[in-house]
Amino acid sequence: MSRILIVDDEKSIRKTFEVFLTKEGYEVNTAENVEAAFKIVEEKEFDLVVTDIIMPHTTGMDLLNKVTVSMPDMPIIIMTGEPTIETAKQAVKNSAFDYLVKPINKDTLLKAVKNALDYKDLRDSKKTLEIENKEYRENLEKLVDARTRALQNAMHATISTISSVLELR
């Protein structure tokens, strides 16, 4: 089950998104501001963060910046009720997975969440395969080294045997 954190200062949006996503089988936590989100992210591991940009004190962009530094593989969906080219540019520059404009309907939210989680699954699978590939190569190198030593020992033994036979003649 994927864990999702919803960060928005509007309680109605947090609750609505929580209901939508919980009905789809996701585990959802909510935070009313960036500071609360920081605390939750430090305590729990999440697969996705969906955050509003404009909030009191600290913005969703600040959350995006901090999370992408500490957890670069976690996708973050940015949402805003006041879209501008500048915020969209900044979101893309800071590695936001998606940029949604409020009001966000259920289908748009679910599609963006599914895409982000599919992307995360692919990245996680890729990392696992890279680790397995590295281990396989290391084991293969060890096996080649062991077989090379065994072949060298066999060659030395053969040469010794041939030398002994020649000496006897």
SULWO-V854834 format. One record per pair of residues at least 24 apart in sequence whose C-alpha atoms are under 8 Angstrom apart, sorted by the first residue. I is the first residue (numbers start at 1). J is the second residue. D is the distance in Angstrom with one decimal. If there is no record, write none. Layout:
I,J,D + I,J,D
This chain:
1,25,7.0 + 1,26,5.9 + 1,27,6.6 + 2,26,5.4 + 2,27,6.1 + 2,46,7.5 + 2,47,6.0 + 2,48,8.0 + 2,117,7.8 + 3,27,4.7 + 3,28,5.9 + 3,29,7.7 + 3,45,7.6 + 3,46,4.9 + 3,47,5.3 + 3,48,6.7 + 4,28,4.9 + 4,29,6.3 + 4,46,5.8 + 4,47,6.0 + 4,48,4.9 + 4,49,5.7 + 4,50,7.4 + 5,29,4.9 + 5,30,5.5 + 5,31,7.4 + 5,37,7.9 + 5,46,6.8 + 5,48,6.4 + 5,49,4.7 + 5,50,6.2 + 6,30,4.7 + 6,31,6.3 + 6,49,6.1 + 6,50,4.9 + 6,51,5.9 + 7,31,4.8 + 7,32,5.8 + 7,33,6.2 + 7,34,7.0 + 7,37,6.6 + 7,49,7.5 + 7,50,6.2 + 7,51,4.5 + 7,52,6.2 + 8,32,5.3 + 8,33,6.2 + 8,51,6.0 + 8,52,5.2 + 8,55,7.1 + 9,33,5.7 + 9,52,7.8 + 9,55,6.0 + 9,56,7.7 + 17,106,8.0 + 20,106,6.9 + 20,110,7.9 + 21,110,7.3 + 33,58,7.6 + 34,58,6.0 + 34,59,6.8 + 34,60,6.7 + 34,62,7.9 + 34,63,6.2 + 38,63,7.6 + 46,74,7.7 + 47,74,6.0 + 47,75,7.3 + 47,117,7.0 + 47,120,7.4 + 48,74,5.9 + 48,75,5.4 + 48,76,5.9 + 48,77,7.8 + 48,113,7.8 + 48,116,7.3 + 48,117,7.0 + 49,74,7.7 + 49,75,6.7 + 49,76,4.8 + 49,77,6.3 + 50,76,5.8 + 50,77,4.7 + 50,78,6.0 + 50,79,7.3 + 51,76,7.4 + 51,77,6.3 + 51,78,5.2 + 51,79,6.0 + 52,78,5.9 + 52,79,4.7 + 52,80,5.5 + 53,78,6.6 + 53,79,6.3 + 53,80,5.6 + 54,80,6.9 + 61,91,7.1 + 64,94,7.1 + 64,96,7.1 + 65,94,6.5 + 68,94,7.7 + 68,95,7.3 + 73,120,7.0 + 73,123,7.4 + 74,120,6.8 + 75,116,6.1 + 75,117,7.6 + 75,120,6.8 + 76,116,7.9 + 77,112,7.8 + 77,113,8.0 + 77,116,7.9
